[in-house]
């Protein structure tokens, strides 16, 4: 079965990054934890905030790496190795420049598309075959503007659209933890 056992939300730790576009992964995982009434605690050996609990009747681990986006793989690798979770049972939730705000897409595998968090996770897992829930944040238009763009807060109308995408992703979380990822994909992509 390809059910998701470890869900990783990507972002940067610290108050100054809390509302930035790059933290869309943190936002989603926080919403999921809140909905399932489970809370995060700091775990040094996993370089992050972790939570464990029942989500839709399945035992799930949640992770918010606290070692900054570009070295997220250290946290993901440590937790996956400790709990013996295969890449195909990992879901990484991250911001996606190539999707407009309001769009959420699910996919298995692929490259990193220049996303340094994904690049580091691929390096640590030694595989690209993990699931990704991509939360659209839009693109600034200029490649040189990307870093500044992801490390700033979205405009009000963009933020509202991103919240809609986060909610749509949550609506298929039950299918993802049950291993019905194709069904989750179909539902998510057809509601766009």
N, CA and C of each residue as an Amber inpcrd file, in Angstrom:
protein
   576
   0.8380000  -1.2060000   0.0000000   0.0000000   0.0000000   0.0000000
   0.8720000   1.2540000   0.0000000   0.3680000   2.2670000  -0.6710000
   1.0910000   3.5320000  -0.7190000   0.5260000   4.5650000   0.2430000
  -0.0520000   4.1080000   1.3610000  -0.6280000   5.1010000   2.2410000
   0.4600000   6.0010000   2.8150000   0.0980000   7.2380000   3.0620000
   1.0360000   8.2220000   3.5930000   1.1800000   7.9880000   5.0990000
   2.4390000   7.8730000   5.5440000   2.7110000   7.6400000   6.9690000
   3.4090000   8.8200000   7.6260000   4.1260000   9.5980000   6.7990000
   4.8490000  10.7730000   7.3020000   4.4870000  11.9540000   6.4250000
   3.9820000  13.0060000   7.0570000   3.6290000  14.2260000   6.3270000
   4.5640000  15.3330000   6.8000000   5.2600000  15.9330000   5.8450000
   6.2380000  16.9720000   6.1370000   5.7430000  18.2850000   5.5470000
   5.6490000  19.3070000   6.3740000   5.3290000  20.6490000   5.8850000
   6.6230000  21.4360000   5.8080000   6.9060000  22.0380000   4.6590000
   8.1440000  22.8030000   4.5260000   7.9220000  24.2810000   4.8220000
   8.9570000  24.8730000   5.4040000   8.9230000  26.2920000   5.7310000
  10.2180000  26.6720000   6.4030000  10.2720000  27.9040000   6.8820000
  11.4250000  28.3860000   7.6360000  10.9880000  28.6810000   9.0600000
  11.8120000  28.3030000  10.0460000  11.4530000  28.5840000  11.4320000
  11.6370000  30.0650000  11.7630000  10.9850000  30.5060000  12.8070000
  11.1760000  31.8870000  13.2700000  10.0230000  32.7950000  12.8950000
   9.7720000  33.7350000  13.8050000   8.6380000  34.6520000  13.6590000
   8.7040000  35.4750000  12.3760000   9.9200000  35.8220000  11.9630000
  10.0530000  36.6970000  10.7830000   9.6400000  36.0040000   9.4890000
   9.5420000  34.6710000   9.5100000   9.1580000  33.9370000   8.2990000
   7.7150000  33.4290000   8.3350000   7.0880000  33.5580000   9.5100000
   5.7710000  32.9500000   9.7380000   4.7590000  33.1750000   8.6200000
   4.6710000  34.4070000   8.1280000   3.6210000  34.7280000   7.1470000
   4.1410000  34.8000000   5.7130000   5.3430000  34.2600000   5.4780000
   5.9070000  34.3350000   4.1250000   5.3990000  33.1980000   3.2450000
   5.3990000  33.4260000   1.9370000   4.8970000  32.4410000   0.9690000
   5.6130000  31.0930000   1.0980000   6.9040000  31.1340000   1.4330000
   7.7080000  29.9080000   1.5370000   7.1880000  28.9770000   2.6460000
   6.3520000  29.4990000   3.5330000   5.8750000  28.7080000   4.6690000
   4.5170000  28.0580000   4.4280000   4.0760000  28.0040000   3.1860000
   2.7720000  27.4040000   2.8740000   2.6820000  25.9570000   3.3820000
   3.7950000  25.2300000   3.3380000   3.8150000  23.8440000   3.8410000
   3.5430000  23.7820000   5.3370000   4.1520000  24.6910000   6.0920000
   3.8930000  24.7800000   7.5410000   2.4120000  25.0730000   7.7810000
   1.8680000  26.0190000   7.0090000   0.4650000  26.4130000   7.2120000
  -0.4560000  25.2090000   7.0640000  -0.1870000  24.4010000   6.0290000
  -1.0660000  23.2480000   5.7600000  -0.9840000  22.2120000   6.8790000
   0.2380000  21.8830000   7.2950000   0.4330000  20.8770000   8.3340000
  -0.1510000  21.3660000   9.6650000  -0.0360000  22.6680000   9.9340000
  -0.6380000  23.2370000  11.1490000  -2.1590000  23.0620000  11.1310000
  -2.7530000  23.3020000   9.9710000  -4.2130000  23.1480000   9.8460000
  -4.6350000  21.6980000  10.0510000  -3.8700000  20.7690000   9.4830000
  -4.1730000  19.3550000   9.6290000  -4.0740000  18.9370000  11.0970000
  -3.0040000  19.3510000  11.7670000  -2.8060000  19.0100000  13.1800000
  -3.9440000  19.5790000  14.0250000  -4.3220000  20.8150000  13.7380000
  -5.4110000  21.4650000  14.4730000  -6.7260000  20.7050000  14.2770000
  -7.0170000  20.3510000  13.0200000  -8.2590000  19.6360000  12.6980000
  -8.3040000  18.2730000  13.4000000  -7.1420000  17.6460000  13.5670000
  -7.0800000  16.3100000  14.1800000  -6.7440000  16.3650000  15.6660000
  -6.6610000  17.6060000  16.1950000  -6.3880000  17.8230000  17.6210000
  -5.1040000  17.1370000  18.0950000  -4.0500000  17.2730000  17.3020000
  -2.7500000  16.7870000  17.7510000  -1.7830000  17.9680000  17.7640000
  -0.8370000  17.9530000  18.6980000   0.0540000  19.1070000  18.8020000
   1.5160000  18.7220000  18.6000000   2.2610000  19.7320000  18.1770000
   3.6750000  19.5540000  17.8680000   4.5380000  19.7190000  19.1120000
   5.6600000  18.9940000  19.1240000   6.6680000  19.2150000  20.1510000
   8.0390000  19.1950000  19.4750000   8.9800000  19.9230000  20.0610000
  10.3260000  19.9800000  19.5030000  11.0470000  18.6620000  19.7720000
  11.6830000  18.1160000  18.7340000  12.4950000  16.9020000  18.8890000
  13.8300000  17.1370000  18.2030000  14.8560000  17.3210000  19.0230000
  16.1940000  17.6510000  18.5080000  16.7200000  16.5960000  17.5320000
  16.4640000  15.3060000  17.8160000  17.0310000  14.2680000  16.9430000
  16.4350000  14.3090000  15.5390000  15.2520000  14.9560000  15.3950000
  14.6350000  15.0930000  14.0730000  14.7570000  16.5160000  13.5310000
  15.5280000  17.3490000  14.2280000  15.7610000  18.7270000  13.7800000
  14.4560000  19.4410000  13.4510000  13.4270000  19.1990000  14.2630000
  12.1540000  19.8380000  13.9360000  11.0910000  19.6910000  14.9910000
   9.9060000  20.1520000  14.6300000   8.7180000  19.9910000  15.4560000
   7.9780000  18.7880000  14.9070000   7.6170000  17.8640000  15.7800000
   6.9670000  16.6470000  15.3260000   5.6570000  16.4390000  16.0620000
   4.7900000  15.6890000  15.4600000   3.5300000  15.3080000  16.0840000
   3.2090000  13.9000000  15.6120000   2.4880000  13.1880000  16.4490000
   2.1030000  11.8270000  16.0980000   0.6730000  11.6460000  16.5500000
  -0.1230000  11.0550000  15.7090000  -1.5030000  10.8650000  16.1220000
  -2.3220000  10.1430000  15.0830000  -3.5760000   9.9910000  15.4150000
  -4.5190000   9.3320000  14.5120000  -5.1160000  10.3850000  13.5830000
  -4.9740000  10.1490000  12.3080000  -5.5960000  11.0290000  11.3150000
  -6.4710000  10.1320000  10.4490000  -7.7650000  10.3680000  10.5280000
  -8.7270000   9.5460000   9.7820000  -8.5130000   8.0540000  10.0800000
  -8.2200000   7.7480000  11.3630000  -8.0780000   6.3590000  11.7870000
  -6.7400000   5.7090000  11.4640000  -5.7770000   6.5050000  10.9790000
  -4.4520000   5.9700000  10.6400000  -3.3880000   6.6710000  11.4880000
  -2.4000000   5.9070000  11.9280000  -1.2790000   6.4700000  12.6900000
  -0.3800000   7.2500000  11.7270000  -0.1920000   8.5340000  12.0170000
   0.5730000   9.4050000  11.1210000   1.5890000  10.2050000  11.9320000
   2.7410000  10.4310000  11.3130000   3.7450000  11.3250000  11.8840000
   3.7140000  12.6150000  11.0810000   3.7960000  13.7410000  11.7910000
   3.8920000  15.0450000  11.1330000   5.2410000  15.6490000  11.4890000
   5.8000000  16.4020000  10.5620000   7.1060000  17.0230000  10.7780000
   7.1390000  18.4190000  10.1740000   7.6350000  19.3660000  10.9770000
   7.9410000  20.7110000  10.4880000   9.4310000  20.9330000  10.7600000
  10.3000000  20.7150000   9.7420000  11.7400000  20.8940000   9.9650000
  12.0300000  22.3040000  10.4860000  12.9330000  22.3930000  11.4510000
  13.2920000  23.6990000  12.0190000  14.7300000  24.0620000  11.6750000
  15.2380000  23.4560000  10.5930000  16.6390000  23.6820000  10.2240000
  16.7530000  24.5200000   8.9420000  15.7350000  25.3030000   8.6530000
  15.6640000  26.1390000   7.4560000  15.4620000  25.3170000   6.1890000
  14.7220000  25.9330000   5.2850000  14.2470000  25.3010000   4.0650000
  15.3360000  24.5400000   3.3070000  16.4810000  25.2040000   3.0860000
  17.5140000  24.6390000   2.2100000  18.1570000  23.3690000   2.7540000
  17.9670000  23.0880000   4.0510000  18.5320000  21.8660000   4.6420000
  17.4340000  21.0110000   5.2790000  16.2250000  21.0940000   4.7380000
  15.0780000  20.3330000   5.2490000  15.3140000  18.8300000   5.2060000
  16.1210000  18.3750000   4.2500000  16.3750000  16.9520000   4.0700000
  16.9700000  16.2870000   5.3010000  17.7420000  17.0490000   6.0760000
  18.3550000  16.5140000   7.2920000  17.2610000  16.0170000   8.2470000
  16.2130000  16.8150000   8.4050000  15.1110000  16.4600000   9.2950000
  14.2890000  15.3070000   8.7200000  13.9430000  15.4060000   7.4390000
  13.1210000  14.3780000   6.7860000  13.8610000  13.0420000   6.7830000
  15.1480000  13.0840000   6.4290000  15.9650000  11.8710000   6.3960000
  16.0510000  11.2060000   7.7620000  16.2680000  12.0090000   8.8050000
  16.3960000  11.4660000  10.1650000  15.1020000  10.7840000  10.6060000
  13.9760000  11.4210000  10.3410000  12.6960000  10.8590000  10.7930000
  12.3070000   9.6310000   9.9690000  12.5140000   9.7090000   8.6650000
  12.1790000   8.5730000   7.7870000  13.0140000   7.3530000   8.1600000
  14.2870000   7.5750000   8.4650000  15.1780000   6.4750000   8.8170000
  14.7860000   5.8750000  10.1740000  14.5050000   6.7390000  11.1430000
  14.1780000   6.2790000  12.4970000  12.9090000   5.4250000  12.5030000
  11.8780000   5.8870000  11.7850000  10.5950000   5.1660000  11.7710000
  10.4800000   4.1980000  10.5860000  11.5590000   4.0610000   9.8270000
  11.5910000   3.1480000   8.6680000  10.4320000   3.4030000   7.6940000
  10.3120000   4.6850000   7.3110000   9.2620000   5.0830000   6.3680000
   9.8920000   5.1920000   4.9730000   9.3270000   4.4610000   4.0310000
   9.8030000   4.4920000   2.6390000   9.4200000   5.8210000   1.9840000
  10.2320000   6.2960000   1.0030000   9.8790000   7.5370000   0.3040000
   8.4410000   7.5440000  -0.2330000   7.9540000   6.4140000  -0.7590000
   6.6020000   6.3720000  -1.3450000   5.5000000   6.5710000  -0.2980000
   5.8620000   6.5220000   0.9990000   4.8950000   6.7330000   2.0860000
   5.0660000   8.0990000   2.7440000   5.8140000   8.9740000   2.0630000
   6.0560000  10.3270000   2.5840000   5.3370000  11.3390000   1.6940000
   4.6780000  12.2870000   2.3360000   4.0560000  13.4100000   1.6310000
   4.7600000  14.6790000   2.0740000   5.3100000  15.4250000   1.1280000
   5.9480000  16.7070000   1.4190000   5.0320000  17.8040000   0.8980000
   4.6550000  18.7090000   1.7780000   3.7580000  19.8180000   1.4140000
   4.6210000  21.0650000   1.2770000   4.5670000  21.7060000   0.1070000
   5.4490000  22.8570000  -0.1270000   4.8030000  23.8920000  -1.0380000
   5.3690000  25.1020000  -0.9840000   4.9570000  26.1990000  -1.8630000
   5.4310000  25.8920000  -3.2740000   4.6490000  26.3010000  -4.2540000
   4.9710000  26.0150000  -5.6560000   4.8220000  27.2750000  -6.5060000
   5.9540000  27.7570000  -7.0290000   5.9750000  28.9580000  -7.8790000
   5.2280000  28.7590000  -9.1910000   5.2380000  27.5220000  -9.7120000
   4.6600000  27.2650000 -11.0320000   3.1410000  27.1040000 -11.0210000
   2.5280000  27.2250000  -9.8510000   1.0610000  27.1640000  -9.7580000
   0.5470000  28.4900000  -9.2180000  -0.5910000  28.9170000  -9.7320000
  -1.1890000  30.1740000  -9.2710000  -1.7330000  30.0340000  -7.8520000
  -1.7980000  31.1380000  -7.1070000  -2.4340000  31.0770000  -5.7930000
  -3.8620000  30.5390000  -5.9480000  -4.2520000  29.6620000  -5.0480000
  -5.5850000  29.0600000  -5.1310000  -5.5510000  27.6610000  -5.7110000
  -4.4090000  27.2690000  -6.3090000  -4.2830000  25.9500000  -6.9240000
  -3.4470000  25.0430000  -6.0240000  -3.9210000  23.8170000  -5.8340000
  -3.1500000  22.8020000  -5.1070000  -3.1170000  21.5590000  -5.9920000
  -1.9520000  20.9670000  -6.1310000  -1.8100000  19.7590000  -6.9580000
  -0.9910000  18.7190000  -6.2010000  -1.3350000  17.4670000  -6.4650000
  -0.6630000  16.3450000  -5.8300000   0.0710000  15.5640000  -6.9040000
   1.3150000  15.1560000  -6.5970000   2.0250000  14.3160000  -7.5630000
   3.0320000  13.4340000  -6.8450000   3.4100000  12.3630000  -7.5270000
   4.4360000  11.4480000  -7.0230000   5.7010000  11.6530000  -7.8210000
   6.8050000  11.8670000  -7.1180000   8.1030000  11.9670000  -7.7730000
   8.2840000  13.2220000  -8.5950000   9.3090000  13.1970000  -9.4240000
   9.6370000  14.3570000 -10.2450000  10.9020000  15.0230000  -9.7270000
  11.2780000  16.0830000 -10.3750000  12.4870000  16.8200000  -9.9800000
  12.1870000  17.7640000  -8.8300000  13.1060000  18.7150000  -8.6180000
  12.8940000  19.6830000  -7.5320000  12.4920000  21.0490000  -8.0670000
  12.5640000  21.2390000  -9.3770000  12.1360000  22.4970000  -9.9800000
  12.8080000  23.7250000  -9.3790000  14.0430000  23.5510000  -8.8880000
  14.7430000  24.6880000  -8.3000000  14.3610000  24.9430000  -6.8500000
  13.4650000  24.1450000  -6.2870000  13.0440000  24.3130000  -4.8870000
  14.1080000  23.6790000  -3.9990000  14.8220000  24.5130000  -3.2390000
  15.9600000  24.0180000  -2.4640000  15.5740000  23.0390000  -1.3600000
  14.3810000  23.1830000  -0.8110000  13.9110000  22.2340000   0.1960000
  13.7540000  20.8500000  -0.4070000  13.1180000  20.7770000  -1.5770000
  12.9390000  19.4880000  -2.2620000  14.2850000  18.9040000  -2.6800000
  15.1740000  19.7760000  -3.1570000  16.5000000  19.3320000  -3.6090000
  17.2200000  18.6210000  -2.4600000  17.1480000  19.1920000  -1.2620000
  17.8360000  18.6190000  -0.1060000  17.1640000  17.3240000   0.3690000
  15.8490000  17.2760000   0.2820000  15.1240000  16.0550000   0.6740000
  15.4840000  14.9050000  -0.2760000  15.5190000  15.1900000  -1.5670000
  15.8990000  14.1670000  -2.5600000  17.3040000  13.6430000  -2.2410000
  18.2130000  14.5590000  -1.9060000  19.5940000  14.1590000  -1.5920000
  19.6340000  13.2580000  -0.3520000  18.8760000  13.6090000   0.6910000
  18.9060000  12.8300000   1.9320000  18.1680000  11.4970000   1.8290000
  17.0790000  11.4760000   1.0760000  16.3320000  10.2210000   0.9400000
  16.9550000   9.3080000  -0.1170000  17.7610000   9.9070000  -0.9910000
  18.3390000   9.1380000  -2.0880000  17.2740000   8.7060000  -3.0840000
  16.1710000   9.4570000  -3.1030000  15.0520000   9.1180000  -3.9810000
  14.2150000  10.3670000  -4.2390000  13.6080000  10.4060000  -5.4350000
  12.6530000  11.4920000  -5.7140000  11.2280000  10.9660000  -5.6550000
  11.0780000   9.6740000  -5.3450000   9.7620000   9.0270000  -5.4010000
   8.9510000   9.1700000  -4.1240000   8.7870000  10.4130000  -3.6900000
   7.8850000  10.7050000  -2.5760000   6.7720000  11.5970000  -3.1160000
   5.6640000  11.6240000  -2.3850000   4.5180000  12.4290000  -2.8130000
   4.7450000  13.8870000  -2.4720000   4.1890000  14.7560000  -3.3110000
   4.2690000  16.1900000  -3.0330000   2.8730000  16.7910000  -3.1630000
   2.5000000  17.5740000  -2.1690000   1.2940000  18.3980000  -2.2610000
   1.8080000  19.8050000  -2.5040000   1.5760000  20.2960000  -3.7130000
   2.1260000  21.5690000  -4.1540000   1.0720000  22.6620000  -3.9840000
   1.3890000  23.6440000  -3.1660000   0.4760000  24.7480000  -2.8840000
   0.9140000  25.9480000  -3.7250000   0.0770000  26.3480000  -4.6630000
   0.4410000  27.4360000  -5.5730000   0.5850000  28.7730000  -4.8730000
   1.6960000  29.4550000  -5.1700000   1.9000000  30.8100000  -4.6280000
   2.1180000  31.8130000  -5.7610000   2.1520000  31.3110000  -7.0090000
   2.3940000  32.2050000  -8.1420000   3.8750000  32.5170000  -8.2920000
   4.2010000  33.1970000  -9.3600000   5.6050000  33.5170000  -9.6910000
   5.7270000  35.0270000  -9.8560000   6.8300000  35.6180000  -9.3770000
   6.9750000  37.0740000  -9.5140000   7.2160000  37.5320000 -10.9470000
   7.5030000  36.5790000 -11.8540000   7.7260000  36.9550000 -13.2540000
   9.1940000  37.0060000 -13.6200000  10.0330000  37.4360000 -12.6950000
  11.4780000  37.5190000 -12.9330000  12.1880000  36.5200000 -12.0360000
  13.0750000  35.7460000 -12.6430000  13.8320000  34.7430000 -11.8690000
  14.6250000  35.3930000 -10.7280000  15.1840000  36.5710000 -11.0020000
  15.9980000  37.2760000 -10.0050000  15.1770000  37.7050000  -8.7810000
  13.8640000  37.7750000  -8.9570000  12.9790000  38.2290000  -7.8680000
  12.4840000  37.0980000  -6.9760000  12.7580000  35.8370000  -7.3540000
  12.1650000  34.6840000  -6.6690000  12.4580000  34.6550000  -5.1710000
  13.7350000  34.8170000  -4.7860000  14.0920000  34.7140000  -3.3660000
  13.3320000  35.7570000  -2.5450000  13.3470000  36.9800000  -3.0140000
  12.6480000  38.0570000  -2.3290000  11.1430000  37.7610000  -2.2480000
  10.6040000  37.2170000  -3.3290000   9.1700000  36.9180000  -3.4300000
   8.7450000  35.8460000  -2.4210000   9.4750000  34.7230000  -2.3680000
   9.0630000  33.6370000  -1.4700000   9.2710000  33.9950000  -0.0100000
  10.2010000  34.9180000   0.2660000  10.4760000  35.3000000   1.6540000
   9.6740000  36.5230000   2.0950000   8.6350000  36.8520000   1.3420000
   7.7260000  37.9260000   1.7340000   6.3040000  37.4020000   1.8360000
   5.4810000  38.1540000   2.5540000   4.0840000  37.7550000   2.7350000
   3.3110000  37.9850000   1.4370000   2.3420000  37.1070000   1.1420000
   1.5100000  37.3280000  -0.0430000   0.5980000  38.5360000   0.1660000
   0.1950000  39.1610000  -0.9450000  -0.8030000  40.2380000  -0.8570000
  -2.1120000  39.6440000  -0.3400000  -2.9710000  40.4840000   0.1860000
  -4.2100000  40.0220000   0.8210000  -5.0180000  39.0860000  -0.0860000
  -5.2080000  39.4730000  -1.3560000  -6.0240000  38.6390000  -2.2560000
  -5.3320000  37.3070000  -2.5660000  -3.9910000  37.3260000  -2.6520000
  -3.2470000  36.0790000  -2.8640000  -3.3720000  35.1760000  -1.6350000
  -3.2620000  35.7930000  -0.4540000  -3.3360000  35.0380000   0.7930000
  -4.6790000  34.3090000   0.8930000  -5.7420000  34.9960000   0.5130000
  -7.0810000  34.3780000   0.5630000  -7.1650000  33.1880000  -0.3920000
  -6.5770000  33.3230000  -1.5820000  -6.5690000  32.2160000  -2.5480000
  -5.7270000  31.0470000  -2.0410000  -4.5830000  31.3610000  -1.4120000
  -3.7240000  30.3070000  -0.8630000  -4.4830000  29.5470000   0.2360000
  -5.2620000  30.2700000   1.0370000  -6.0580000  29.6240000   2.0960000
  -7.0650000  28.6360000   1.4850000  -7.6310000  29.0000000   0.3470000
  -8.5800000  28.1120000  -0.3500000  -7.8480000  26.8440000  -0.8060000
  -6.6410000  27.0040000  -1.3550000  -5.8470000  25.8540000  -1.8060000
  -5.4970000  24.9500000  -0.6250000  -5.1390000  25.5490000   0.5100000
  -4.8160000  24.7650000   1.7110000  -6.0300000  23.9390000   2.1280000
  -7.1970000  24.5780000   2.1010000  -8.4270000  23.8940000   2.4950000
  -8.7420000  22.7370000   1.5450000  -8.5520000  22.9520000   0.2480000
  -8.8200000  21.8960000  -0.7300000  -7.8800000  20.7150000  -0.5090000
  -6.6330000  21.0040000  -0.1600000  -5.6820000  19.9430000   0.1600000
  -6.1220000  19.1550000   1.3900000  -6.6500000  19.8680000   2.3910000
  -7.1290000  19.2010000   3.6150000  -8.3010000  18.2830000   3.3100000
  -9.1310000  18.6910000   2.3630000 -10.3230000  17.9100000   2.0270000
  -9.9920000  16.5480000   1.4210000  -8.7540000  16.3480000   0.9570000
  -8.3720000  15.0350000   0.4300000  -7.3750000  14.3180000   1.3470000
  -7.1340000  14.8810000   2.5380000  -6.1510000  14.2790000   3.4520000
  -6.5650000  12.8720000   3.8760000  -7.8700000  12.6330000   4.0170000
  -8.3310000  11.2860000   4.3940000  -7.9560000  10.2760000   3.3130000
  -8.1440000  10.6460000   2.0410000  -7.7940000   9.7520000   0.9340000
  -6.2860000   9.4770000   0.9050000  -5.4900000  10.5130000   1.2080000
  -4.0340000  10.3530000   1.1700000  -3.5520000   9.3810000   2.2430000
  -4.0570000   9.5160000   3.4690000  -3.5770000   8.6240000   4.5320000
  -4.1090000   7.2050000   4.3640000  -5.1700000   7.0520000   3.5920000
  -5.6990000   5.7100000   3.3150000  -4.9990000   5.0530000   2.1270000
  -4.0910000   5.7830000   1.4790000  -3.3790000   5.2200000   0.3360000
  -4.1390000   5.3600000  -0.9710000  -5.2360000   6.1300000  -0.9520000
  -6.0300000   6.3310000  -2.1810000  -5.5670000   7.6170000  -2.8610000
  -4.2850000   7.6300000  -3.2290000  -3.6890000   8.8710000  -3.7220000
  -4.1680000   9.2510000  -5.1140000  -4.4650000   8.2490000  -5.9370000
  -4.9970000   8.5660000  -7.2780000  -6.3690000   9.2290000  -7.1310000
  -7.1880000   8.7040000  -6.2160000  -8.5140000   9.2960000  -5.9650000
  -8.3650000  10.7080000  -5.4140000  -7.3810000  10.8900000  -4.5210000
  -7.1260000  12.2270000  -3.9510000  -6.7260000  13.1940000  -5.0570000
  -5.8610000  12.7180000  -5.9520000  -5.3900000  13.5360000  -7.0650000
  -6.5550000  13.9510000  -7.9660000  -7.3790000  12.9780000  -8.2940000
  -8.5220000  13.2220000  -9.1710000  -9.4550000  14.2650000  -8.5590000
  -9.7730000  14.0900000  -7.2770000 -10.6640000  15.0220000  -6.5920000
 -10.0660000  16.4200000  -6.5110000  -8.8020000  16.4810000  -6.1470000
  -8.1110000  17.7660000  -5.9920000  -7.9860000  18.4850000  -7.3310000
  -7.5900000  17.7560000  -8.3630000  -7.3380000  18.3950000  -9.6590000
  -8.6180000  18.7470000 -10.4010000  -9.7010000  18.0420000 -10.0990000
 -10.9440000  18.3650000 -10.8060000 -11.7130000  19.4880000 -10.1330000
 -11.3200000  19.8200000  -8.8830000 -12.0210000  20.9250000  -8.2100000
 -11.3410000  22.2580000  -8.5000000 -10.2620000  22.2370000  -9.2880000
  -9.5180000  23.4670000  -9.5730000 -10.3200000  24.4170000 -10.4580000
